[in-house]
Amino acid sequence: MQVLINAGDVSTSSAVLDHARVQVDKALKPFGDQITRVEVHLRNDSQVRATPNDKRCTIEARPAGRKPLAVSFRSDDL
C-alpha cells in the first residue's frame, strides 16, 4: 500500500507528515493487501486569517479493483 501525503498550502513539518503517514499505515494495516494507494490531502481553507474549522483533511483510499473511497474532516488545527 502506497501512502501519499500532500500538504498543499498548509505550513507543516516533516514530523507532522511522518505522523500522518504512521497513523494511516497503522489504521489501514489490516487492509493493506486490498488497498493499492491512500492519498492524504491537508488544506487550509482560510488563507487570510484563522477562522473556526478552517483546516481540512481529506483521505482517499483506492481499493484494488474498486472505485476510490474518500472521507473529509474539518477542524481548528491539523
PDB file with one MODEL, atoms N, CA, C and O in Angstrom:
MODEL        1
ATOM      1  N   MET A   1       0.853  -1.174   0.000  1.00  0.00           N
ATOM      2  CA  MET A   1       0.000   0.000   0.000  1.00  0.00           C
ATOM      3  C   MET A   1       0.897   1.234   0.000  1.00  0.00           C
ATOM      4  O   MET A   1       1.789   1.384   0.836  1.00  0.00           O
ATOM      5  N   GLN A   2       0.636   2.094  -0.946  1.00  0.00           N
ATOM      6  CA  GLN A   2       1.383   3.335  -1.061  1.00  0.00           C
ATOM      7  C   GLN A   2       0.605   4.436  -0.347  1.00  0.00           C
ATOM      8  O   GLN A   2      -0.599   4.579  -0.560  1.00  0.00           O
ATOM      9  N   VAL A   3       1.284   5.220   0.505  1.00  0.00           N
ATOM     10  CA  VAL A   3       0.649   6.329   1.216  1.00  0.00           C
ATOM     11  C   VAL A   3       1.304   7.625   0.759  1.00  0.00           C
ATOM     12  O   VAL A   3       2.512   7.809   0.906  1.00  0.00           O
ATOM     13  N   LEU A   4       0.493   8.518   0.204  1.00  0.00           N
ATOM     14  CA  LEU A   4       0.977   9.815  -0.260  1.00  0.00           C
ATOM     15  C   LEU A   4       0.363  10.911   0.596  1.00  0.00           C
ATOM     16  O   LEU A   4      -0.850  10.938   0.806  1.00  0.00           O
ATOM     17  N   ILE A   5       1.205  11.816   1.093  1.00  0.00           N
ATOM     18  CA  ILE A   5       0.740  12.939   1.907  1.00  0.00           C
ATOM     19  C   ILE A   5       0.973  14.219   1.113  1.00  0.00           C
ATOM     20  O   ILE A   5       2.089  14.484   0.669  1.00  0.00           O
ATOM     21  N   ASN A   6      -0.079  15.008   0.936  1.00  0.00           N
ATOM     22  CA  ASN A   6       0.004  16.266   0.215  1.00  0.00           C
ATOM     23  C   ASN A   6      -0.431  17.381   1.153  1.00  0.00           C
ATOM     24  O   ASN A   6      -1.607  17.481   1.503  1.00  0.00           O
ATOM     25  N   ALA A   7       0.521  18.224   1.561  1.00  0.00           N
ATOM     26  CA  ALA A   7       0.211  19.306   2.499  1.00  0.00           C
ATOM     27  C   ALA A   7      -0.277  20.555   1.786  1.00  0.00           C
ATOM     28  O   ALA A   7      -0.830  21.448   2.428  1.00  0.00           O
ATOM     29  N   GLY A   8      -0.087  20.639   0.489  1.00  0.00           N
ATOM     30  CA  GLY A   8      -0.594  21.779  -0.268  1.00  0.00           C
ATOM     31  C   GLY A   8      -0.195  23.104   0.329  1.00  0.00           C
ATOM     32  O   GLY A   8       0.994  23.408   0.422  1.00  0.00           O
ATOM     33  N   ASP A   9      -1.163  23.899   0.735  1.00  0.00           N
ATOM     34  CA  ASP A   9      -0.923  25.245   1.240  1.00  0.00           C
ATOM     35  C   ASP A   9      -0.781  25.305   2.763  1.00  0.00           C
ATOM     36  O   ASP A   9      -0.754  26.395   3.333  1.00  0.00           O
ATOM     37  N   VAL A  10      -0.692  24.163   3.420  1.00  0.00           N
ATOM     38  CA  VAL A  10      -0.570  24.117   4.877  1.00  0.00           C
ATOM     39  C   VAL A  10       0.902  24.139   5.263  1.00  0.00           C
ATOM     40  O   VAL A  10       1.696  23.332   4.780  1.00  0.00           O
ATOM     41  N   SER A  11       1.250  25.068   6.133  1.00  0.00           N
ATOM     42  CA  SER A  11       2.616  25.123   6.642  1.00  0.00           C
ATOM     43  C   SER A  11       2.788  23.984   7.641  1.00  0.00           C
ATOM     44  O   SER A  11       2.090  23.933   8.654  1.00  0.00           O
ATOM     45  N   THR A  12       3.714  23.074   7.358  1.00  0.00           N
ATOM     46  CA  THR A  12       3.864  21.888   8.185  1.00  0.00           C
ATOM     47  C   THR A  12       5.329  21.481   8.252  1.00  0.00           C
ATOM     48  O   THR A  12       6.181  22.080   7.596  1.00  0.00           O
ATOM     49  N   SER A  13       5.607  20.480   9.035  1.00  0.00           N
ATOM     50  CA  SER A  13       6.971  19.982   9.178  1.00  0.00           C
ATOM     51  C   SER A  13       7.030  18.519   8.750  1.00  0.00           C
ATOM     52  O   SER A  13       6.000  17.880   8.536  1.00  0.00           O
ATOM     53  N   SER A  14       8.228  18.009   8.632  1.00  0.00           N
ATOM     54  CA  SER A  14       8.368  16.593   8.282  1.00  0.00           C
ATOM     55  C   SER A  14       7.817  15.713   9.395  1.00  0.00           C
ATOM     56  O   SER A  14       7.351  14.606   9.124  1.00  0.00           O
ATOM     57  N   ALA A  15       7.858  16.182  10.649  1.00  0.00           N
ATOM     58  CA  ALA A  15       7.309  15.411  11.768  1.00  0.00           C
ATOM     59  C   ALA A  15       5.791  15.242  11.628  1.00  0.00           C
ATOM     60  O   ALA A  15       5.256  14.169  11.908  1.00  0.00           O
ATOM     61  N   VAL A  16       5.108  16.289  11.199  1.00  0.00           N
ATOM     62  CA  VAL A  16       3.654  16.212  11.006  1.00  0.00           C
ATOM     63  C   VAL A  16       3.336  15.256   9.856  1.00  0.00           C
ATOM     64  O   VAL A  16       2.417  14.444   9.961  1.00  0.00           O
ATOM     65  N   LEU A  17       4.078  15.346   8.780  1.00  0.00           N
ATOM     66  CA  LEU A  17       3.853  14.464   7.640  1.00  0.00           C
ATOM     67  C   LEU A  17       4.145  13.014   7.996  1.00  0.00           C
ATOM     68  O   LEU A  17       3.406  12.116   7.593  1.00  0.00           O
ATOM     69  N   ASP A  18       5.210  12.779   8.744  1.00  0.00           N
ATOM     70  CA  ASP A  18       5.536  11.424   9.193  1.00  0.00           C
ATOM     71  C   ASP A  18       4.459  10.880  10.121  1.00  0.00           C
ATOM     72  O   ASP A  18       4.094   9.708  10.029  1.00  0.00           O
ATOM     73  N   HIS A  19       3.946  11.727  11.017  1.00  0.00           N
ATOM     74  CA  HIS A  19       2.887  11.315  11.940  1.00  0.00           C
ATOM     75  C   HIS A  19       1.639  10.895  11.157  1.00  0.00           C
ATOM     76  O   HIS A  19       1.026   9.870  11.458  1.00  0.00           O
ATOM     77  N   ALA A  20       1.272  11.687  10.160  1.00  0.00           N
ATOM     78  CA  ALA A  20       0.103  11.355   9.340  1.00  0.00           C
ATOM     79  C   ALA A  20       0.308  10.014   8.630  1.00  0.00           C
ATOM     80  O   ALA A  20      -0.600   9.184   8.579  1.00  0.00           O
ATOM     81  N   ARG A  21       1.500   9.813   8.088  1.00  0.00           N
ATOM     82  CA  ARG A  21       1.796   8.564   7.378  1.00  0.00           C
ATOM     83  C   ARG A  21       1.715   7.362   8.324  1.00  0.00           C
ATOM     84  O   ARG A  21       1.150   6.329   7.967  1.00  0.00           O
ATOM     85  N   VAL A  22       2.274   7.495   9.519  1.00  0.00           N
ATOM     86  CA  VAL A  22       2.253   6.401  10.501  1.00  0.00           C
ATOM     87  C   VAL A  22       0.820   6.081  10.913  1.00  0.00           C
ATOM     88  O   VAL A  22       0.456   4.910  11.023  1.00  0.00           O
ATOM     89  N   GLN A  23       0.006   7.103  11.141  1.00  0.00           N
ATOM     90  CA  GLN A  23      -1.375   6.888  11.557  1.00  0.00           C
ATOM     91  C   GLN A  23      -2.181   6.179  10.468  1.00  0.00           C
ATOM     92  O   GLN A  23      -2.975   5.287  10.766  1.00  0.00           O
ATOM     93  N   VAL A  24      -1.983   6.569   9.221  1.00  0.00           N
ATOM     94  CA  VAL A  24      -2.692   5.913   8.111  1.00  0.00           C
ATOM     95  C   VAL A  24      -2.231   4.467   7.986  1.00  0.00           C
ATOM     96  O   VAL A  24      -3.050   3.559   7.846  1.00  0.00           O
ATOM     97  N   ASP A  25      -0.920   4.255   8.036  1.00  0.00           N
ATOM     98  CA  ASP A  25      -0.390   2.882   7.954  1.00  0.00           C
ATOM     99  C   ASP A  25      -0.965   1.999   9.057  1.00  0.00           C
ATOM    100  O   ASP A  25      -1.374   0.865   8.810  1.00  0.00           O
ATOM    101  N   LYS A  26      -0.991   2.534  10.275  1.00  0.00           N
ATOM    102  CA  LYS A  26      -1.482   1.768  11.420  1.00  0.00           C
ATOM    103  C   LYS A  26      -2.975   1.457  11.286  1.00  0.00           C
ATOM    104  O   LYS A  26      -3.402   0.334  11.553  1.00  0.00           O
ATOM    105  N   ALA A  27      -3.754   2.434  10.879  1.00  0.00           N
ATOM    106  CA  ALA A  27      -5.205   2.250  10.792  1.00  0.00           C
ATOM    107  C   ALA A  27      -5.611   1.295   9.670  1.00  0.00           C
ATOM    108  O   ALA A  27      -6.588   0.558   9.800  1.00  0.00           O
ATOM    109  N   LEU A  28      -4.860   1.312   8.573  1.00  0.00           N
ATOM    110  CA  LEU A  28      -5.254   0.512   7.415  1.00  0.00           C
ATOM    111  C   LEU A  28      -4.421  -0.744   7.231  1.00  0.00           C
ATOM    112  O   LEU A  28      -4.581  -1.449   6.234  1.00  0.00           O
ATOM    113  N   LYS A  29      -3.538  -1.034   8.170  1.00  0.00           N
ATOM    114  CA  LYS A  29      -2.678  -2.213   8.054  1.00  0.00           C
ATOM    115  C   LYS A  29      -3.466  -3.505   7.817  1.00  0.00           C
ATOM    116  O   LYS A  29      -3.048  -4.316   6.990  1.00  0.00           O
ATOM    117  N   PRO A  30      -4.589  -3.727   8.510  1.00  0.00           N
ATOM    118  CA  PRO A  30      -5.348  -4.964   8.263  1.00  0.00           C
ATOM    119  C   PRO A  30      -5.868  -5.090   6.828  1.00  0.00           C
ATOM    120  O   PRO A  30      -6.187  -6.191   6.380  1.00  0.00           O
ATOM    121  N   PHE A  31      -5.953  -3.986   6.119  1.00  0.00           N
ATOM    122  CA  PHE A  31      -6.479  -3.988   4.750  1.00  0.00           C
ATOM    123  C   PHE A  31      -5.391  -3.733   3.715  1.00  0.00           C
ATOM    124  O   PHE A  31      -5.691  -3.519   2.540  1.00  0.00           O
ATOM    125  N   GLY A  32      -4.136  -3.754   4.140  1.00  0.00           N
ATOM    126  CA  GLY A  32      -3.010  -3.389   3.291  1.00  0.00           C
ATOM    127  C   GLY A  32      -2.940  -4.124   1.976  1.00  0.00           C
ATOM    128  O   GLY A  32      -2.547  -3.534   0.970  1.00  0.00           O
ATOM    129  N   ASP A  33      -3.305  -5.389   1.947  1.00  0.00           N
ATOM    130  CA  ASP A  33      -3.238  -6.144   0.696  1.00  0.00           C
ATOM    131  C   ASP A  33      -4.435  -5.867  -0.210  1.00  0.00           C
ATOM    132  O   ASP A  33      -4.441  -6.295  -1.364  1.00  0.00           O
ATOM    133  N   GLN A  34      -5.449  -5.158   0.290  1.00  0.00           N
ATOM    134  CA  GLN A  34      -6.643  -4.848  -0.500  1.00  0.00           C
ATOM    135  C   GLN A  34      -6.639  -3.402  -1.010  1.00  0.00           C
ATOM    136  O   GLN A  34      -7.420  -3.051  -1.895  1.00  0.00           O
ATOM    137  N   ILE A  35      -5.765  -2.576  -0.455  1.00  0.00           N
ATOM    138  CA  ILE A  35      -5.713  -1.161  -0.825  1.00  0.00           C
ATOM    139  C   ILE A  35      -4.408  -0.893  -1.562  1.00  0.00           C
ATOM    140  O   ILE A  35      -3.328  -1.208  -1.062  1.00  0.00           O
ATOM    141  N   THR A  36      -4.511  -0.313  -2.745  1.00  0.00           N
ATOM    142  CA  THR A  36      -3.305  -0.053  -3.527  1.00  0.00           C
ATOM    143  C   THR A  36      -2.648   1.269  -3.150  1.00  0.00           C
ATOM    144  O   THR A  36      -1.422   1.376  -3.125  1.00  0.00           O
ATOM    145  N   ARG A  37      -3.479   2.286  -2.855  1.00  0.00           N
ATOM    146  CA  ARG A  37      -2.920   3.601  -2.554  1.00  0.00           C
ATOM    147  C   ARG A  37      -3.860   4.391  -1.661  1.00  0.00           C
ATOM    148  O   ARG A  37      -5.081   4.266  -1.753  1.00  0.00           O
ATOM    149  N   VAL A  38      -3.268   5.214  -0.787  1.00  0.00           N
ATOM    150  CA  VAL A  38      -4.023   6.134   0.056  1.00  0.00           C
ATOM    151  C   VAL A  38      -3.414   7.516  -0.129  1.00  0.00           C
ATOM    152  O   VAL A  38      -2.199   7.687  -0.024  1.00  0.00           O
ATOM    153  N   GLU A  39      -4.261   8.496  -0.404  1.00  0.00           N
ATOM    154  CA  GLU A  39      -3.799   9.876  -0.544  1.00  0.00           C
ATOM    155  C   GLU A  39      -4.411  10.710   0.570  1.00  0.00           C
ATOM    156  O   GLU A  39      -5.623  10.689   0.784  1.00  0.00           O
ATOM    157  N   VAL A  40      -3.557  11.448   1.279  1.00  0.00           N
ATOM    158  CA  VAL A  40      -3.989  12.336   2.350  1.00  0.00           C
ATOM    159  C   VAL A  40      -3.737  13.766   1.881  1.00  0.00           C
ATOM    160  O   VAL A  40      -2.616  14.112   1.507  1.00  0.00           O
ATOM    161  N   HIS A  41      -4.781  14.596   1.902  1.00  0.00           N
ATOM    162  CA  HIS A  41      -4.669  15.990   1.481  1.00  0.00           C
ATOM    163  C   HIS A  41      -4.962  16.886   2.686  1.00  0.00           C
ATOM    164  O   HIS A  41      -6.051  16.827   3.257  1.00  0.00           O
ATOM    165  N   LEU A  42      -3.995  17.706   3.066  1.00  0.00           N
ATOM    166  CA  LEU A  42      -4.156  18.665   4.160  1.00  0.00           C
ATOM    167  C   LEU A  42      -4.295  20.048   3.541  1.00  0.00           C
ATOM    168  O   LEU A  42      -3.480  20.449   2.710  1.00  0.00           O
ATOM    169  N   ARG A  43      -5.331  20.776   3.947  1.00  0.00           N
ATOM    170  CA  ARG A  43      -5.593  22.090   3.361  1.00  0.00           C
ATOM    171  C   ARG A  43      -5.962  23.102   4.436  1.00  0.00           C
ATOM    172  O   ARG A  43      -6.503  22.757   5.486  1.00  0.00           O
ATOM    173  N   ASN A  44      -5.653  24.362   4.141  1.00  0.00           N
ATOM    174  CA  ASN A  44      -6.090  25.487   4.954  1.00  0.00           C
ATOM    175  C   ASN A  44      -7.098  26.249   4.097  1.00  0.00           C
ATOM    176  O   ASN A  44      -6.722  26.879   3.108  1.00  0.00           O
ATOM    177  N   ASP A  45      -8.364  26.195   4.469  1.00  0.00           N
ATOM    178  CA  ASP A  45      -9.412  26.819   3.666  1.00  0.00           C
ATOM    179  C   ASP A  45      -9.512  28.326   3.875  1.00  0.00           C
ATOM    180  O   ASP A  45     -10.233  29.004   3.143  1.00  0.00           O
ATOM    181  N   SER A  46      -8.797  28.860   4.868  1.00  0.00           N
ATOM    182  CA  SER A  46      -8.827  30.294   5.135  1.00  0.00           C
ATOM    183  C   SER A  46      -7.396  30.823   5.056  1.00  0.00           C
ATOM    184  O   SER A  46      -6.633  30.709   6.015  1.00  0.00           O
ATOM    185  N   GLN A  47      -7.044  31.391   3.930  1.00  0.00           N
ATOM    186  CA  GLN A  47      -5.677  31.853   3.699  1.00  0.00           C
ATOM    187  C   GLN A  47      -5.342  33.146   4.432  1.00  0.00           C
ATOM    188  O   GLN A  47      -4.190  33.355   4.813  1.00  0.00           O
ATOM    189  N   VAL A  48      -6.321  34.011   4.634  1.00  0.00           N
ATOM    190  CA  VAL A  48      -6.061  35.341   5.172  1.00  0.00           C
ATOM    191  C   VAL A  48      -5.883  35.327   6.681  1.00  0.00           C
ATOM    192  O   VAL A  48      -4.869  35.813   7.182  1.00  0.00           O
ATOM    193  N   ARG A  49      -6.836  34.785   7.412  1.00  0.00           N
ATOM    194  CA  ARG A  49      -6.733  34.715   8.874  1.00  0.00           C
ATOM    195  C   ARG A  49      -7.457  33.467   9.359  1.00  0.00           C
ATOM    196  O   ARG A  49      -8.309  32.913   8.665  1.00  0.00           O
ATOM    197  N   ALA A  50      -7.108  33.045  10.542  1.00  0.00           N
ATOM    198  CA  ALA A  50      -7.698  31.826  11.100  1.00  0.00           C
ATOM    199  C   ALA A  50      -9.193  32.013  11.341  1.00  0.00           C
ATOM    200  O   ALA A  50      -9.621  33.027  11.892  1.00  0.00           O
ATOM    201  N   THR A  51      -9.967  31.042  10.930  1.00  0.00           N
ATOM    202  CA  THR A  51     -11.398  31.008  11.189  1.00  0.00           C
ATOM    203  C   THR A  51     -11.722  29.625  11.749  1.00  0.00           C
ATOM    204  O   THR A  51     -10.958  28.682  11.545  1.00  0.00           O
ATOM    205  N   PRO A  52     -12.842  29.497  12.448  1.00  0.00           N
ATOM    206  CA  PRO A  52     -13.194  28.179  13.004  1.00  0.00           C
ATOM    207  C   PRO A  52     -13.281  27.117  11.912  1.00  0.00           C
ATOM    208  O   PRO A  52     -13.828  27.347  10.834  1.00  0.00           O
ATOM    209  N   ASN A  53     -12.732  25.958  12.223  1.00  0.00           N
ATOM    210  CA  ASN A  53     -12.777  24.799  11.317  1.00  0.00           C
ATOM    211  C   ASN A  53     -12.214  25.091   9.927  1.00  0.00           C
ATOM    212  O   ASN A  53     -12.776  24.658   8.921  1.00  0.00           O
ATOM    213  N   ASP A  54     -11.104  25.826   9.876  1.00  0.00           N
ATOM    214  CA  ASP A  54     -10.541  26.177   8.576  1.00  0.00           C
ATOM    215  C   ASP A  54      -9.488  25.186   8.072  1.00  0.00           C
ATOM    216  O   ASP A  54      -8.991  25.334   6.956  1.00  0.00           O
ATOM    217  N   LYS A  55      -9.144  24.181   8.877  1.00  0.00           N
ATOM    218  CA  LYS A  55      -8.202  23.146   8.442  1.00  0.00           C
ATOM    219  C   LYS A  55      -8.994  21.929   7.986  1.00  0.00           C
ATOM    220  O   LYS A  55      -9.943  21.512   8.650  1.00  0.00           O
ATOM    221  N   ARG A  56      -8.596  21.358   6.840  1.00  0.00           N
ATOM    222  CA  ARG A  56      -9.331  20.229   6.287  1.00  0.00           C
ATOM    223  C   ARG A  56      -8.369  19.101   5.948  1.00  0.00           C
ATOM    224  O   ARG A  56      -7.293  19.325   5.393  1.00  0.00           O
ATOM    225  N   CYS A  57      -8.774  17.892   6.288  1.00  0.00           N
ATOM    226  CA  CYS A  57      -8.036  16.691   5.936  1.00  0.00           C
ATOM    227  C   CYS A  57      -8.972  15.797   5.125  1.00  0.00           C
ATOM    228  O   CYS A  57     -10.047  15.421   5.592  1.00  0.00           O
ATOM    229  N   THR A  58      -8.556  15.466   3.923  1.00  0.00           N
ATOM    230  CA  THR A  58      -9.306  14.551   3.088  1.00  0.00           C
ATOM    231  C   THR A  58      -8.435  13.330   2.827  1.00  0.00           C
ATOM    232  O   THR A  58      -7.271  13.458   2.446  1.00  0.00           O
ATOM    233  N   ILE A  59      -9.001  12.154   3.032  1.00  0.00           N
ATOM    234  CA  ILE A  59      -8.279  10.906   2.802  1.00  0.00           C
ATOM    235  C   ILE A  59      -9.035  10.117   1.743  1.00  0.00           C
ATOM    236  O   ILE A  59     -10.234   9.865   1.858  1.00  0.00           O
ATOM    237  N   GLU A  60      -8.299   9.737   0.714  1.00  0.00           N
ATOM    238  CA  GLU A  60      -8.874   8.941  -0.373  1.00  0.00           C
ATOM    239  C   GLU A  60      -8.148   7.606  -0.425  1.00  0.00           C
ATOM    240  O   GLU A  60      -6.929   7.551  -0.588  1.00  0.00           O
ATOM    241  N   ALA A  61      -8.912   6.536  -0.286  1.00  0.00           N
ATOM    242  CA  ALA A  61      -8.353   5.185  -0.365  1.00  0.00           C
ATOM    243  C   ALA A  61      -8.764   4.565  -1.686  1.00  0.00           C
ATOM    244  O   ALA A  61      -9.896   4.724  -2.141  1.00  0.00           O
ATOM    245  N   ARG A  62      -7.821   3.854  -2.295  1.00  0.00           N
ATOM    246  CA  ARG A  62      -8.086   3.200  -3.575  1.00  0.00           C
ATOM    247  C   ARG A  62      -7.983   1.685  -3.409  1.00  0.00           C
ATOM    248  O   ARG A  62      -6.899   1.111  -3.514  1.00  0.00           O
ATOM    249  N   PRO A  63      -9.129   1.043  -3.149  1.00  0.00           N
ATOM    250  CA  PRO A  63      -9.127  -0.419  -3.047  1.00  0.00           C
ATOM    251  C   PRO A  63      -8.870  -1.054  -4.417  1.00  0.00           C
ATOM    252  O   PRO A  63      -9.324  -0.547  -5.443  1.00  0.00           O
ATOM    253  N   ALA A  64      -8.153  -2.143  -4.416  1.00  0.00           N
ATOM    254  CA  ALA A  64      -7.838  -2.837  -5.673  1.00  0.00           C
ATOM    255  C   ALA A  64      -9.121  -3.274  -6.371  1.00  0.00           C
ATOM    256  O   ALA A  64      -9.948  -3.967  -5.779  1.00  0.00           O
ATOM    257  N   GLY A  65      -9.286  -2.872  -7.627  1.00  0.00           N
ATOM    258  CA  GLY A  65     -10.419  -3.297  -8.427  1.00  0.00           C
ATOM    259  C   GLY A  65     -11.741  -2.621  -8.101  1.00  0.00           C
ATOM    260  O   GLY A  65     -12.789  -3.046  -8.588  1.00  0.00           O
ATOM    261  N   ARG A  66     -11.706  -1.568  -7.279  1.00  0.00           N
ATOM    262  CA  ARG A  66     -12.947  -0.877  -6.905  1.00  0.00           C
ATOM    263  C   ARG A  66     -12.787   0.626  -7.061  1.00  0.00           C
ATOM    264  O   ARG A  66     -11.686   1.129  -7.286  1.00  0.00           O
ATOM    265  N   LYS A  67     -13.906   1.337  -6.939  1.00  0.00           N
ATOM    266  CA  LYS A  67     -13.883   2.791  -7.009  1.00  0.00           C
ATOM    267  C   LYS A  67     -13.249   3.358  -5.730  1.00  0.00           C
ATOM    268  O   LYS A  67     -13.373   2.757  -4.663  1.00  0.00           O
ATOM    269  N   PRO A  68     -12.573   4.505  -5.832  1.00  0.00           N
ATOM    270  CA  PRO A  68     -11.969   5.127  -4.645  1.00  0.00           C
ATOM    271  C   PRO A  68     -13.027   5.542  -3.630  1.00  0.00           C
ATOM    272  O   PRO A  68     -14.161   5.864  -3.985  1.00  0.00           O
ATOM    273  N   LEU A  69     -12.630   5.526  -2.362  1.00  0.00           N
ATOM    274  CA  LEU A  69     -13.477   5.988  -1.255  1.00  0.00           C
ATOM    275  C   LEU A  69     -12.797   7.197  -0.633  1.00  0.00           C
ATOM    276  O   LEU A  69     -11.574   7.217  -0.496  1.00  0.00           O
ATOM    277  N   ALA A  70     -13.578   8.206  -0.255  1.00  0.00           N
ATOM    278  CA  ALA A  70     -12.989   9.406   0.335  1.00  0.00           C
ATOM    279  C   ALA A  70     -13.781   9.852   1.555  1.00  0.00           C
ATOM    280  O   ALA A  70     -15.003   9.718   1.615  1.00  0.00           O
ATOM    281  N   VAL A  71     -13.047  10.386   2.524  1.00  0.00           N
ATOM    282  CA  VAL A  71     -13.648  11.000   3.706  1.00  0.00           C
ATOM    283  C   VAL A  71     -12.958  12.336   3.920  1.00  0.00           C
ATOM    284  O   VAL A  71     -11.812  12.529   3.515  1.00  0.00           O
ATOM    285  N   SER A  72     -13.670  13.258   4.564  1.00  0.00           N
ATOM    286  CA  SER A  72     -13.112  14.577   4.821  1.00  0.00           C
ATOM    287  C   SER A  72     -13.519  15.016   6.210  1.00  0.00           C
ATOM    288  O   SER A  72     -14.603  14.677   6.686  1.00  0.00           O
ATOM    289  N   PHE A  73     -12.632  15.786   6.873  1.00  0.00           N
ATOM    290  CA  PHE A  73     -12.900  16.285   8.211  1.00  0.00           C
ATOM    291  C   PHE A  73     -12.318  17.689   8.338  1.00  0.00           C
ATOM    292  O   PHE A  73     -11.229  17.972   7.838  1.00  0.00           O
ATOM    293  N   ARG A  74     -13.056  18.558   9.012  1.00  0.00           N
ATOM    294  CA  ARG A  74     -12.597  19.938   9.258  1.00  0.00           C
ATOM    295  C   ARG A  74     -12.378  20.148  10.753  1.00  0.00           C
ATOM    296  O   ARG A  74     -13.085  19.580  11.585  1.00  0.00           O
ATOM    297  N   SER A  75     -11.381  20.977  11.077  1.00  0.00           N
ATOM    298  CA  SER A  75     -11.073  21.263  12.472  1.00  0.00           C
ATOM    299  C   SER A  75     -10.340  22.605  12.568  1.00  0.00           C
ATOM    300  O   SER A  75      -9.996  23.221  11.559  1.00  0.00           O
ATOM    301  N   ASP A  76     -10.115  23.035  13.809  1.00  0.00           N
ATOM    302  CA  ASP A  76      -9.361  24.282  14.023  1.00  0.00           C
ATOM    303  C   ASP A  76      -7.864  24.089  13.816  1.00  0.00           C
ATOM    304  O   ASP A  76      -7.151  25.053  13.541  1.00  0.00           O
ATOM    305  N   ASP A  77      -7.381  22.861  13.943  1.00  0.00           N
ATOM    306  CA  ASP A  77      -5.959  22.577  13.742  1.00  0.00           C
ATOM    307  C   ASP A  77      -5.795  21.211  13.080  1.00  0.00           C
ATOM    308  O   ASP A  77      -6.747  20.441  12.949  1.00  0.00           O
ATOM    309  N   LEU A  78      -4.559  20.934  12.668  1.00  0.00           N
ATOM    310  CA  LEU A  78      -4.305  19.666  11.995  1.00  0.00           C
ATOM    311  C   LEU A  78      -4.435  18.508  12.947  1.00  0.00           C
ATOM    312  O   LEU A  78      -4.254  17.358  12.549  1.00  0.00           O
TER     313      LEU A  78
ENDMDL
END
